Amino acid sequence: MGWNDFRLAARGERYANADGTSRQDELRRCARGERINLIREPGNEYDPAAVAIYSCRGVQLGYLAAEHASWIGSKIDRGYDVRAIVERVKGAHLEGATLGLVILINMEGDDPTIDGDAAQPFDPAEAWAA
């Protein structure tokens, strides 16, 4: 993992998408290191700072947690090259488990990397100071 990458858990992976696609089914298709897209949703009725997470196949997987979305979304809005990949799918090894998603994000235009090193913990207080 690069020095500027950090790990975040997604939210809302258990819910169905408005178009009828299953986030859980799409998570079963996701592979470690696969590119994902972070898409701002300023028209989201519940949170105008929402950032949705989409697979490389264009299926929504969930959202960033609200405490991270406002900061990361503001970077996206200002044109930062924010890139993300699948770090792991939680529960993938357990039959019948509800799956969760952990992603790696880089906000400097570099592709996040997975190399076995521990991820940098995300501290919103430090992030706002940057």
N, CA, C and O atoms as a MOPAC input file, in Angstrom:
PM7 MOZYME 1SCF
protein

 N      0.84600 1    -1.17300 1     0.00000 1
 C      0.00000 1     0.00000 1     0.00000 1
 C      0.88700 1     1.22900 1     0.00000 1
 O      1.89400 1     1.28100 1     0.70700 1
 N      0.51300 1     2.21200 1    -0.79000 1
 C      1.28800 1     3.43600 1    -0.88400 1
 C      1.19400 1     4.27600 1     0.37400 1
 O      0.25300 1     4.12500 1     1.15300 1
 N      2.14200 1     5.14400 1     0.57700 1
 C      2.17800 1     5.96300 1     1.79200 1
 C      0.99900 1     6.92300 1     1.86400 1
 O      0.65000 1     7.39800 1     2.94400 1
 N      0.39100 1     7.20800 1     0.73400 1
 C     -0.70400 1     8.17300 1     0.68400 1
 C     -2.07000 1     7.49500 1     0.52100 1
 O     -3.06700 1     8.17100 1     0.26500 1
 N     -2.12400 1     6.16900 1     0.66600 1
 C     -3.37000 1     5.41900 1     0.58000 1
 C     -3.95100 1     5.26100 1     1.98100 1
 O     -3.21600 1     5.21400 1     2.96700 1
 N     -5.26900 1     5.18000 1     2.05800 1
 C     -5.88400 1     4.84700 1     3.33900 1
 C     -7.10600 1     3.97100 1     3.13400 1
 O     -7.70400 1     3.95100 1     2.05800 1
 N     -7.46200 1     3.25600 1     4.17800 1
 C     -8.50900 1     2.23700 1     4.14200 1
 C     -9.77200 1     2.76400 1     4.80400 1
 O     -9.72600 1     3.39900 1     5.85800 1
 N    -10.92500 1     2.47900 1     4.14900 1
 C    -12.23200 1     2.82200 1     4.72000 1
 C    -13.20300 1     1.67900 1     4.50200 1
 O    -13.14800 1     0.99500 1     3.48000 1
 N    -14.08900 1     1.47200 1     5.45700 1
 C    -15.18200 1     0.52100 1     5.27900 1
 C    -16.35900 1     1.25900 1     4.65300 1
 O    -16.63300 1     2.41200 1     4.98600 1
 N    -17.04700 1     0.58100 1     3.74500 1
 C    -18.24100 1     1.14100 1     3.11300 1
 C    -19.42800 1     0.99700 1     4.06500 1
 O    -19.34600 1     0.32300 1     5.09200 1
 N    -20.52100 1     1.64100 1     3.69900 1
 C    -21.78900 1     1.54700 1     4.42900 1
 C    -22.89500 1     1.20600 1     3.44000 1
 O    -22.79400 1     1.52200 1     2.25500 1
 N    -23.95700 1     0.55600 1     3.93400 1
 C    -25.14600 1     0.31600 1     3.12500 1
 C    -25.05200 1    -0.82500 1     2.14200 1
 O    -25.86100 1    -0.90400 1     1.21700 1
 N    -24.08700 1    -1.71400 1     2.31400 1
 C    -23.89400 1    -2.80200 1     1.35700 1
 C    -25.04700 1    -3.80600 1     1.34300 1
 O    -25.23000 1    -4.51600 1     0.35400 1
 N    -25.80600 1    -3.87500 1     2.39800 1
 C    -26.87200 1    -4.89000 1     2.47400 1
 C    -28.16000 1    -4.45800 1     1.77300 1
 O    -29.05100 1    -5.28100 1     1.56500 1
 N    -28.27000 1    -3.18700 1     1.40800 1
 C    -29.49500 1    -2.68100 1     0.79500 1
 C    -29.51400 1    -2.94100 1    -0.70700 1
 O    -28.46600 1    -3.03700 1    -1.34500 1
 N    -30.71900 1    -3.05200 1    -1.26400 1
 C    -30.88500 1    -3.18300 1    -2.71600 1
 C    -30.76900 1    -1.80900 1    -3.35600 1
 O    -31.03500 1    -0.79700 1    -2.70700 1
 N    -30.38100 1    -1.76400 1    -4.60300 1
 C    -30.30800 1    -0.51300 1    -5.34800 1
 C    -31.67300 1    -0.14900 1    -5.90700 1
 O    -32.51600 1    -1.02100 1    -6.12000 1
 N    -31.89000 1     1.13000 1    -6.14400 1
 C    -33.16600 1     1.62200 1    -6.66900 1
 C    -33.51000 1     1.00100 1    -8.02800 1
 O    -34.68500 1     0.86400 1    -8.36900 1
 N    -32.48200 1     0.62600 1    -8.80300 1
 C    -32.73000 1     0.02900 1   -10.12100 1
 C    -32.98200 1    -1.47700 1   -10.05200 1
 O    -33.13700 1    -2.13400 1   -11.08200 1
 N    -33.02100 1    -2.01700 1    -8.83700 1
 C    -33.30300 1    -3.43600 1    -8.65400 1
 C    -32.08000 1    -4.32400 1    -8.58000 1
 O    -32.21000 1    -5.50800 1    -8.27100 1
 N    -30.88500 1    -3.79300 1    -8.85300 1
 C    -29.67900 1    -4.60800 1    -8.75100 1
 C    -29.34000 1    -4.85400 1    -7.28800 1
 O    -29.69600 1    -4.06600 1    -6.41200 1
 N    -28.65900 1    -5.94300 1    -7.04400 1
 C    -28.30000 1    -6.34800 1    -5.68800 1
 C    -26.85500 1    -5.97700 1    -5.38000 1
 O    -25.93400 1    -6.39500 1    -6.08100 1
 N    -26.66800 1    -5.19900 1    -4.34000 1
 C    -25.31200 1    -4.85600 1    -3.90600 1
 C    -24.57300 1    -6.11300 1    -3.45400 1
 O    -23.37900 1    -6.26500 1    -3.71100 1
 N    -25.28000 1    -7.00200 1    -2.78700 1
 C    -24.65800 1    -8.23800 1    -2.31800 1
 C    -24.19500 1    -9.10600 1    -3.49600 1
 O    -23.09600 1    -9.65900 1    -3.45900 1
 N    -25.02000 1    -9.22800 1    -4.53400 1
 C    -24.61100 1    -9.99700 1    -5.71200 1
 C    -23.38400 1    -9.36900 1    -6.36800 1
 O    -22.47100 1   -10.07500 1    -6.79500 1
 N    -23.36700 1    -8.04900 1    -6.44600 1
 C    -22.22000 1    -7.37700 1    -7.07400 1
 C    -20.96600 1    -7.52200 1    -6.22100 1
 O    -19.86900 1    -7.66500 1    -6.76000 1
 N    -21.11100 1    -7.48600 1    -4.90400 1
 C    -19.94900 1    -7.69500 1    -4.03800 1
 C    -19.33600 1    -9.07400 1    -4.25300 1
 O    -18.12100 1    -9.23300 1    -4.14400 1
 N    -20.16300 1   -10.07000 1    -4.55800 1
 C    -19.65400 1   -11.41900 1    -4.83200 1
 C    -18.79600 1   -11.44100 1    -6.10300 1
 O    -17.95400 1   -12.32500 1    -6.26300 1
 N    -19.00200 1   -10.48800 1    -6.99300 1
 C    -18.22800 1   -10.40100 1    -8.23600 1
 C    -16.92900 1    -9.60700 1    -8.07000 1
 O    -16.03500 1    -9.69400 1    -8.91200 1
 N    -16.82900 1    -8.85100 1    -7.00700 1
 C    -15.67200 1    -7.96500 1    -6.82500 1
 C    -14.41400 1    -8.75100 1    -6.47900 1
 O    -14.46400 1    -9.73300 1    -5.73800 1
 N    -13.30200 1    -8.31000 1    -7.01900 1
 C    -12.00800 1    -8.93200 1    -6.76800 1
 C    -11.08300 1    -7.95700 1    -6.06500 1
 O    -11.16100 1    -6.74700 1    -6.28000 1
 N    -10.22600 1    -8.47500 1    -5.24400 1
 C     -9.20800 1    -7.67700 1    -4.56300 1
 C     -8.39300 1    -6.90000 1    -5.59500 1
 O     -7.89700 1    -7.47300 1    -6.56500 1
 N     -8.26000 1    -5.59600 1    -5.37800 1
 C     -7.48800 1    -4.74200 1    -6.28300 1
 C     -8.29200 1    -4.15500 1    -7.43000 1
 O     -7.78000 1    -3.33600 1    -8.19400 1
 N     -9.55000 1    -4.56900 1    -7.55600 1
 C    -10.40900 1    -4.07000 1    -8.63500 1
 C    -10.73000 1    -2.59400 1    -8.42700 1
 O    -11.00300 1    -2.15300 1    -7.31100 1
 N    -10.69400 1    -1.85000 1    -9.51000 1
 C    -11.00000 1    -0.40700 1    -9.46300 1
 C    -12.47000 1    -0.18300 1    -9.13700 1
 O    -13.33600 1    -0.88800 1    -9.65600 1
 N    -12.75200 1     0.78300 1    -8.29100 1
 C    -14.12200 1     1.19900 1    -7.99500 1
 C    -14.20500 1     2.70800 1    -8.18800 1
 O    -13.19000 1     3.40400 1    -8.19300 1
 N    -15.41600 1     3.19600 1    -8.34600 1
 C    -15.62300 1     4.61400 1    -8.60100 1
 C    -16.38500 1     5.25400 1    -7.44900 1
 O    -17.34500 1     4.69000 1    -6.92400 1
 N    -15.94000 1     6.43300 1    -7.07100 1
 C    -16.60400 1     7.22000 1    -6.03000 1
 C    -17.35700 1     8.34700 1    -6.73000 1
 O    -16.75500 1     9.17900 1    -7.41000 1
 N    -18.66700 1     8.36800 1    -6.56000 1
 C    -19.51800 1     9.30900 1    -7.27900 1
 C    -20.28000 1    10.18000 1    -6.28600 1
 O    -21.00300 1     9.66800 1    -5.43200 1
 N    -20.11800 1    11.47300 1    -6.39700 1
 C    -20.86000 1    12.42200 1    -5.55100 1
 C    -22.33900 1    12.38300 1    -5.87400 1
 O    -22.72000 1    12.21900 1    -7.03300 1
 N    -23.17700 1    12.53400 1    -4.85800 1
 C    -24.62800 1    12.58500 1    -5.01700 1
 C    -25.17800 1    13.83200 1    -4.33000 1
 O    -25.82600 1    13.71700 1    -3.28900 1
 N    -24.93700 1    15.01600 1    -4.88600 1
 C    -25.40900 1    16.24300 1    -4.23700 1
 C    -26.93400 1    16.32600 1    -4.14300 1
 O    -27.46200 1    17.08500 1    -3.33100 1
 N    -27.63600 1    15.56200 1    -4.95800 1
 C    -29.09800 1    15.55200 1    -4.91100 1
 C    -29.66900 1    14.50300 1    -3.97300 1
 O    -30.88400 1    14.30700 1    -3.93500 1
 N    -28.81600 1    13.82600 1    -3.21400 1
 C    -29.27500 1    12.79100 1    -2.28600 1
 C    -30.16300 1    13.41700 1    -1.22300 1
 O    -29.73600 1    14.32900 1    -0.51500 1
 N    -31.39900 1    12.93400 1    -1.10400 1
 C    -32.36400 1    13.54000 1    -0.18100 1
 C    -31.98800 1    13.37000 1     1.28200 1
 O    -32.44500 1    14.14200 1     2.12500 1
 N    -31.17100 1    12.38500 1     1.60300 1
 C    -30.79000 1    12.13800 1     3.00000 1
 C    -29.49200 1    12.83200 1     3.38600 1
 O    -29.30200 1    13.20800 1     4.54200 1
 N    -28.59800 1    13.00000 1     2.41300 1
 C    -27.30100 1    13.61100 1     2.70900 1
 C    -26.73600 1    14.23600 1     1.43700 1
 O    -26.24800 1    13.51400 1     0.56800 1
 N    -26.79300 1    15.56800 1     1.30700 1
 C    -26.27600 1    16.21900 1     0.09500 1
 C    -24.75300 1    16.07700 1    -0.07100 1
 O    -24.22000 1    16.39400 1    -1.13400 1
 N    -24.05800 1    15.61100 1     0.95800 1
 C    -22.61500 1    15.37200 1     0.86300 1
 C    -22.30800 1    13.91500 1     0.51600 1
 O    -21.14000 1    13.52600 1     0.51200 1
 N    -23.32100 1    13.10500 1     0.22800 1
 C    -23.14900 1    11.66400 1     0.00600 1
 C    -22.18400 1    11.37000 1    -1.14200 1
 O    -22.14300 1    12.07100 1    -2.15300 1
 N    -21.41100 1    10.30400 1    -0.93900 1
 C    -20.52600 1     9.77700 1    -1.97300 1
 C    -20.84300 1     8.29700 1    -2.12000 1
 O    -20.61400 1     7.51000 1    -1.20200 1
 N    -21.37200 1     7.92200 1    -3.28300 1
 C    -21.70900 1     6.53200 1    -3.57400 1
 C    -20.48800 1     5.79600 1    -4.09300 1
 O    -19.60500 1     6.38600 1    -4.71600 1
 N    -20.45300 1     4.50100 1    -3.82800 1
 C    -19.37400 1     3.62200 1    -4.28800 1
 C    -19.95100 1     2.70400 1    -5.35900 1
 O    -20.94000 1     2.00800 1    -5.12700 1
 N    -19.31400 1     2.71000 1    -6.54800 1
 C    -19.75900 1     1.88600 1    -7.67200 1
 C    -18.64300 1     0.93800 1    -8.10100 1
 O    -17.46300 1     1.29000 1    -8.07900 1
 N    -19.03900 1    -0.26300 1    -8.48800 1
 C    -18.07500 1    -1.21700 1    -9.02500 1
 C    -17.61100 1    -0.76100 1   -10.40700 1
 O    -18.17100 1     0.16900 1   -10.98800 1
 N    -16.59800 1    -1.41700 1   -10.91500 1
 C    -16.12000 1    -1.11300 1   -12.26900 1
 C    -17.15500 1    -1.51200 1   -13.31600 1
 O    -17.03800 1    -1.12000 1   -14.47700 1
 N    -18.16600 1    -2.28500 1   -12.92300 1
 C    -19.24800 1    -2.67700 1   -13.82300 1
 C    -20.42800 1    -1.72500 1   -13.74200 1
 O    -21.44400 1    -1.94700 1   -14.40000 1
 N    -20.31000 1    -0.65100 1   -12.93600 1
 C    -21.34500 1     0.36900 1   -12.85600 1
 C    -22.48700 1     0.05800 1   -11.91200 1
 O    -23.54300 1     0.68400 1   -12.00500 1
 N    -22.30700 1    -0.89400 1   -11.00100 1
 C    -23.34000 1    -1.24900 1   -10.03600 1
 C    -22.97100 1    -0.65200 1    -8.68300 1
 O    -21.83900 1    -0.79100 1    -8.22000 1
 N    -23.93700 1     0.01500 1    -8.05300 1
 C    -23.65800 1     0.62100 1    -6.75500 1
 C    -23.43600 1    -0.45800 1    -5.70900 1
 O    -24.17800 1    -1.43700 1    -5.62800 1
 N    -22.37800 1    -0.25200 1    -4.89600 1
 C    -22.01800 1    -1.18200 1    -3.82600 1
 C    -22.39100 1    -0.65400 1    -2.45000 1
 O    -22.55600 1    -1.43500 1    -1.51400 1
 N    -22.52500 1     0.65700 1    -2.31400 1
 C    -22.81000 1     1.27100 1    -1.02400 1
 C    -22.42000 1     2.73600 1    -1.04500 1
 O    -22.44100 1     3.39200 1    -2.08700 1
 N    -22.06400 1     3.23400 1     0.13200 1
 C    -21.69100 1     4.64300 1     0.31200 1
 C    -20.47900 1     4.75600 1     1.22500 1
 O    -20.16200 1     3.83800 1     1.98100 1
 N    -19.81400 1     5.89400 1     1.14000 1
 C    -18.85300 1     6.25300 1     2.17400 1
 C    -19.63800 1     6.68700 1     3.40200 1
 O    -20.72800 1     7.24600 1     3.27600 1
 N    -19.10000 1     6.43900 1     4.58000 1
 C    -19.73400 1     6.90700 1     5.80700 1
 C    -19.81000 1     8.43300 1     5.77300 1
 O    -18.93300 1     9.09400 1     5.21800 1
 N    -20.85500 1     8.98000 1     6.36600 1
 C    -21.09200 1    10.43300 1     6.31500 1
 C    -19.89100 1    11.22600 1     6.82000 1
 O    -19.56000 1    12.27000 1     6.25900 1
 N    -19.23500 1    10.74000 1     7.87500 1
 C    -18.10400 1    11.49100 1     8.43000 1
 C    -16.91100 1    11.54700 1     7.47800 1
 O    -16.04500 1    12.40800 1     7.63000 1
 N    -16.85500 1    10.64800 1     6.50500 1
 C    -15.78600 1    10.67900 1     5.50900 1
 C    -16.24300 1    11.33500 1     4.21000 1
 O    -15.44700 1    11.95100 1     3.50100 1
 N    -17.54000 1    11.19600 1     3.90600 1
 C    -18.06600 1    11.66700 1     2.62700 1
 C    -17.94000 1    13.17400 1     2.45300 1
 O    -17.63400 1    13.64400 1     1.35800 1
 N    -18.16900 1    13.93000 1     3.50500 1
 C    -18.10900 1    15.38800 1     3.34000 1
 C    -16.69900 1    15.84000 1     2.96200 1
 O    -16.54200 1    16.72500 1     2.12100 1
 N    -15.69000 1    15.25500 1     3.56300 1
 C    -14.30900 1    15.64000 1     3.25900 1
 C    -13.87800 1    15.11500 1     1.88700 1
 O    -13.34400 1    15.87100 1     1.07500 1
 N    -14.10500 1    13.82900 1     1.62600 1
 C    -13.69000 1    13.24200 1     0.35400 1
 C    -14.51600 1    13.84100 1    -0.78500 1
 O    -13.97700 1    14.13400 1    -1.85200 1
 N    -15.81600 1    14.02300 1    -0.56500 1
 C    -16.67300 1    14.63700 1    -1.57900 1
 C    -16.21700 1    16.03500 1    -1.93400 1
 O    -16.27500 1    16.43100 1    -3.09800 1
 N    -15.75900 1    16.79900 1    -0.93100 1
 C    -15.27800 1    18.15700 1    -1.22200 1
 C    -14.03400 1    18.11200 1    -2.09300 1
 O    -13.83100 1    18.99500 1    -2.92700 1
 N    -13.20500 1    17.10400 1    -1.91400 1
 C    -12.01700 1    16.94300 1    -2.76800 1
 C    -12.43600 1    16.60500 1    -4.20400 1
 O    -11.88600 1    17.14400 1    -5.16500 1
 N    -13.41400 1    15.70600 1    -4.33200 1
 C    -13.91600 1    15.35200 1    -5.66000 1
 C    -14.49600 1    16.59000 1    -6.34000 1
 O    -14.22600 1    16.84500 1    -7.51300 1
 N    -15.29600 1    17.35800 1    -5.59300 1
 C    -15.91200 1    18.57400 1    -6.14300 1
 C    -14.87900 1    19.58600 1    -6.61900 1
 O    -15.13200 1    20.33600 1    -7.56200 1
 N    -13.71900 1    19.61100 1    -5.97300 1
 C    -12.67100 1    20.56400 1    -6.33900 1
 C    -11.71400 1    20.01900 1    -7.39200 1
 O    -10.70200 1    20.64600 1    -7.70500 1
 N    -12.04000 1    18.84700 1    -7.93700 1
 C    -11.25200 1    18.31800 1    -9.04500 1
 C    -10.08300 1    17.42900 1    -8.66600 1
 O     -9.27800 1    17.08000 1    -9.52900 1
 N     -9.96700 1    17.05500 1    -7.41100 1
 C     -8.89500 1    16.13800 1    -7.03700 1
 C     -9.11500 1    14.80100 1    -7.73700 1
 O    -10.25100 1    14.36800 1    -7.93400 1
 N     -8.02800 1    14.16400 1    -8.10200 1
 C     -8.08400 1    12.85500 1    -8.75000 1
 C     -8.11000 1    11.79500 1    -7.65700 1
 O     -7.06900 1    11.28400 1    -7.24400 1
 N     -9.30600 1    11.47400 1    -7.19900 1
 C     -9.50300 1    10.50800 1    -6.11800 1
 C     -9.70700 1     9.13600 1    -6.75600 1
 O    -10.60300 1     8.95200 1    -7.57900 1
 N     -8.87200 1     8.18300 1    -6.37000 1
 C     -8.94900 1     6.83100 1    -6.93000 1
 C     -9.15400 1     5.82400 1    -5.80900 1
 O     -8.67700 1     6.01600 1    -4.69000 1
 N     -9.86900 1     4.74800 1    -6.12300 1
 C    -10.15800 1     3.74100 1    -5.10300 1
 C    -10.18400 1     2.34600 1    -5.71400 1
 O    -10.49800 1     2.16500 1    -6.89100 1
 N     -9.84300 1     1.35900 1    -4.87300 1
 C     -9.88900 1    -0.04700 1    -5.26500 1
 C    -10.50300 1    -0.86000 1    -4.12700 1
 O    -10.59900 1    -0.40400 1    -2.98800 1
 N    -10.91200 1    -2.07200 1    -4.47400 1
 C    -11.39400 1    -3.01800 1    -3.47300 1
 C    -10.19200 1    -3.54300 1    -2.70300 1
 O     -9.27500 1    -4.11400 1    -3.29400 1
 N    -10.18900 1    -3.35300 1    -1.39200 1
 C     -9.14600 1    -3.93800 1    -0.55700 1
 C     -9.55600 1    -5.35100 1    -0.15700 1
 O     -8.75100 1    -6.28100 1    -0.21000 1
 N    -10.82900 1    -5.50000 1     0.24900 1
 C    -11.34900 1    -6.83100 1     0.52700 1
 C    -12.86800 1    -6.78800 1     0.64800 1
 O    -13.46300 1    -5.73800 1     0.89000 1
 N    -13.46800 1    -7.94300 1     0.47700 1
 C    -14.89800 1    -8.11300 1     0.68900 1
 C    -15.03700 1    -8.91800 1     1.96800 1
 O    -14.67100 1   -10.09200 1     2.02300 1
 N    -15.57000 1    -8.27200 1     2.99500 1
 C    -15.73300 1    -8.93000 1     4.29100 1
 C    -16.80800 1   -10.00100 1     4.19100 1
 O    -17.87700 1    -9.76900 1     3.62600 1
 N    -16.52000 1   -11.17200 1     4.74200 1
 C    -17.47100 1   -12.27200 1     4.76700 1
 C    -17.48000 1   -13.12600 1     3.52500 1
 O    -18.26300 1   -14.07300 1     3.44500 1
 N    -16.63700 1   -12.82900 1     2.54800 1
 C    -16.65000 1   -13.56200 1     1.28300 1
 C    -16.33800 1   -15.04800 1     1.47800 1
 O    -16.77500 1   -15.88100 1     0.68200 1
 N    -15.60700 1   -15.37600 1     2.50100 1
 C    -15.22900 1   -16.77200 1     2.74400 1
 C    -16.28400 1   -17.54200 1     3.54700 1
 O    -16.12000 1   -18.74000 1     3.77700 1
 N    -17.36200 1   -16.87800 1     3.97500 1
 C    -18.40000 1   -17.50800 1     4.77800 1
 C    -19.68300 1   -17.66800 1     3.96400 1
 O    -20.27500 1   -16.67700 1     3.53500 1
 N    -20.10300 1   -18.88100 1     3.75600 1
 C    -21.30900 1   -19.12300 1     2.97400 1
 C    -22.52700 1   -18.51000 1     3.66000 1
 O    -22.75500 1   -18.71900 1     4.85100 1
 N    -23.30000 1   -17.75600 1     2.89500 1
 C    -24.52600 1   -17.15800 1     3.39800 1
 C    -24.34100 1   -15.88500 1     4.21700 1
 O    -25.31700 1   -15.32200 1     4.71300 1
 N    -23.10200 1   -15.42900 1     4.36200 1
 C    -22.84500 1   -14.22100 1     5.15400 1
 C    -23.27100 1   -12.97200 1     4.40000 1
 O    -23.21800 1   -12.93200 1     3.17100 1
 N    -23.69800 1   -11.94700 1     5.14300 1
 C    -23.91700 1   -10.63200 1     4.55700 1
 C    -22.54200 1   -10.03000 1     4.31600 1
 O    -21.72800 1    -9.93900 1     5.23500 1
 N    -22.28600 1    -9.62100 1     3.08800 1
 C    -20.96700 1    -9.13100 1     2.70400 1
 C    -20.80200 1    -7.65100 1     3.00500 1
 O    -21.76400 1    -6.88300 1     2.98500 1
 N    -19.57800 1    -7.27400 1     3.28000 1
 C    -19.21200 1    -5.88700 1     3.49400 1
 C    -18.02900 1    -5.54500 1     2.60800 1
 O    -17.38900 1    -6.43500 1     2.05000 1
 N    -17.73900 1    -4.26600 1     2.47900 1
 C    -16.68900 1    -3.81200 1     1.57500 1
 C    -15.69800 1    -2.93000 1     2.30600 1
 O    -16.08300 1    -2.03200 1     3.05600 1
 N    -14.42000 1    -3.19200 1     2.08200 1
 C    -13.34100 1    -2.33400 1     2.56200 1
 C    -12.59000 1    -1.85900 1     1.32900 1
 O    -12.20700 1    -2.65900 1     0.47500 1
 N    -12.38100 1    -0.53700 1     1.24300 1
 C    -11.72500 1     0.04000 1     0.06500 1
 C    -10.43500 1     0.74500 1     0.46400 1
 O    -10.25500 1     1.14500 1     1.61400 1
 N     -9.55300 1     0.88600 1    -0.50200 1
 C     -8.35600 1     1.71800 1    -0.36300 1
 C     -8.53800 1     2.92300 1    -1.26200 1
 O     -8.94900 1     2.79900 1    -2.41600 1
 N     -8.22600 1     4.09300 1    -0.72200 1
 C     -8.40100 1     5.35400 1    -1.45300 1
 C     -7.07700 1     6.10000 1    -1.51300 1
 O     -6.29900 1     6.10000 1    -0.55900 1
 N     -6.83700 1     6.73600 1    -2.65700 1
 C     -5.71400 1     7.64700 1    -2.81800 1
 C     -6.26500 1     8.94300 1    -3.38800 1
 O     -6.99900 1     8.92200 1    -4.37600 1
 N     -5.92000 1    10.07500 1    -2.77600 1
 C     -6.46300 1    11.36900 1    -3.19200 1
 C     -5.46200 1    12.20600 1    -3.97700 1
 O     -5.71100 1    13.38100 1    -4.24600 1
 N     -4.34000 1    11.61300 1    -4.34300 1
 C     -3.29500 1    12.35100 1    -5.04100 1
 C     -3.14900 1    11.94400 1    -6.49600 1
 O     -2.15400 1    12.29000 1    -7.13400 1
 N     -4.12900 1    11.20900 1    -7.04100 1
 C     -4.06400 1    10.82100 1    -8.43900 1
 C     -3.26100 1     9.56900 1    -8.70900 1
 O     -3.02000 1     9.22300 1    -9.86600 1
 N     -2.84300 1     8.88400 1    -7.65600 1
 C     -2.12300 1     7.62300 1    -7.82200 1
 C     -3.09800 1     6.46800 1    -7.63200 1
 O     -4.08100 1     6.58700 1    -6.90100 1
 N     -2.82200 1     5.36200 1    -8.29000 1
 C     -3.62800 1     4.17800 1    -8.06700 1
 C     -3.24700 1     3.58000 1    -6.72200 1
 O     -2.06400 1     3.34900 1    -6.46900 1
 N     -4.22400 1     3.32400 1    -5.84800 1
 C     -3.90400 1     2.66400 1    -4.57700 1
 C     -3.31200 1     1.29000 1    -4.85600 1
 O     -3.63700 1     0.65900 1    -5.86200 1
 N     -2.45700 1     0.83700 1    -3.97600 1
 C     -1.81700 1    -0.45700 1    -4.14800 1
 C     -2.02300 1    -1.31600 1    -2.91200 1
 O     -2.15600 1    -0.81000 1    -1.79800 1
 N     -2.04800 1    -2.60500 1    -3.12500 1
 C     -2.14500 1    -3.57400 1    -2.03400 1
 C     -0.83800 1    -4.34700 1    -2.02000 1
 O     -0.49300 1    -5.02000 1    -2.99100 1
 N     -0.11000 1    -4.24600 1    -0.90900 1
 C      1.15800 1    -4.96700 1    -0.84700 1
 C      1.35900 1    -5.66300 1     0.48800 1
 O      2.46800 1    -6.10400 1     0.79100 1
 N      0.31600 1    -5.77000 1     1.28400 1
 C      0.43400 1    -6.48000 1     2.54300 1
 C      0.76100 1    -5.60400 1     3.74100 1
 O      0.64800 1    -6.05800 1     4.88000 1
 N      1.16300 1    -4.36100 1     3.51000 1
 C      1.42900 1    -3.46300 1     4.63100 1
 C      0.12600 1    -3.03300 1     5.29100 1
 O     -0.91700 1    -3.02800 1     4.63800 1
 N      0.16200 1    -2.68000 1     6.54300 1
 C     -1.02300 1    -2.17200 1     7.24200 1
 C     -1.41600 1    -0.82600 1     6.65900 1
 O     -0.56100 1     0.00300 1     6.34900 1
 N     -2.70300 1    -0.61900 1     6.51500 1
 C     -3.20600 1     0.65500 1     5.99600 1
 C     -3.05700 1     1.74500 1     7.03600 1
 O     -3.04000 1     1.47800 1     8.23800 1
 N     -2.95000 1     2.97300 1     6.56400 1
 C     -2.91800 1     4.10700 1     7.46900 1
 C     -4.31500 1     4.31300 1     8.03800 1
 O     -5.27000 1     4.40100 1     7.26700 1
 N     -4.47100 1     4.39300 1     9.35000 1
 C     -5.80900 1     4.64600 1     9.88900 1
 C     -6.29400 1     6.01400 1     9.45800 1
 O     -5.51000 1     6.95800 1     9.36600 1
 N     -7.58100 1     6.12100 1     9.19600 1
 C     -8.17000 1     7.39000 1     8.76400 1
 C     -8.55600 1     8.19900 1     9.96800 1
 O     -9.34300 1     7.74000 1    10.79600 1
 N     -8.02300 1     9.39300 1    10.08700 1
 C     -8.35900 1    10.31200 1    11.16800 1
 C     -8.91600 1    11.57900 1    10.55300 1
 O     -8.15600 1    12.37000 1     9.99400 1
 N    -10.25400 1    11.80100 1    10.64000 1
 C    -10.85400 1    12.98000 1    10.01600 1
 C    -10.23900 1    14.28400 1    10.50200 1
 O    -10.14800 1    15.24000 1     9.73300 1
 N     -9.81400 1    14.34500 1    11.75900 1
 C     -9.22200 1    15.57600 1    12.28900 1
 C     -7.93400 1    15.92600 1    11.53400 1
 O     -7.68800 1    17.08700 1    11.20700 1
 N     -7.12400 1    14.90800 1    11.26500 1
 C     -5.90000 1    15.13100 1    10.49100 1
 C     -6.23400 1    15.49700 1     9.04900 1
 O     -5.56800 1    16.33600 1     8.44300 1
 N     -7.26100 1    14.86800 1     8.50900 1
 C     -7.64100 1    15.11000 1     7.11900 1
 C     -8.07100 1    16.54600 1     6.90000 1
 O     -7.68800 1    17.15800 1     5.90300 1
 N     -8.85300 1    17.09100 1     7.80200 1
 C     -9.31500 1    18.46300 1     7.65900 1
 C     -8.16600 1    19.45500 1     7.74800 1
 O     -8.23600 1    20.54300 1     7.17700 1
 N     -7.12200 1    19.08800 1     8.45300 1
 C     -5.97200 1    19.98400 1     8.60100 1
 C     -5.14600 1    20.03400 1     7.32700 1
 O     -4.38700 1    20.98000 1     7.11600 1
 N     -5.28600 1    19.01700 1     6.46900 1
 C     -4.47300 1    18.94300 1     5.24200 1
 C     -4.92900 1    19.93700 1     4.20900 1
 O     -4.35500 1    20.00600 1     3.12200 1

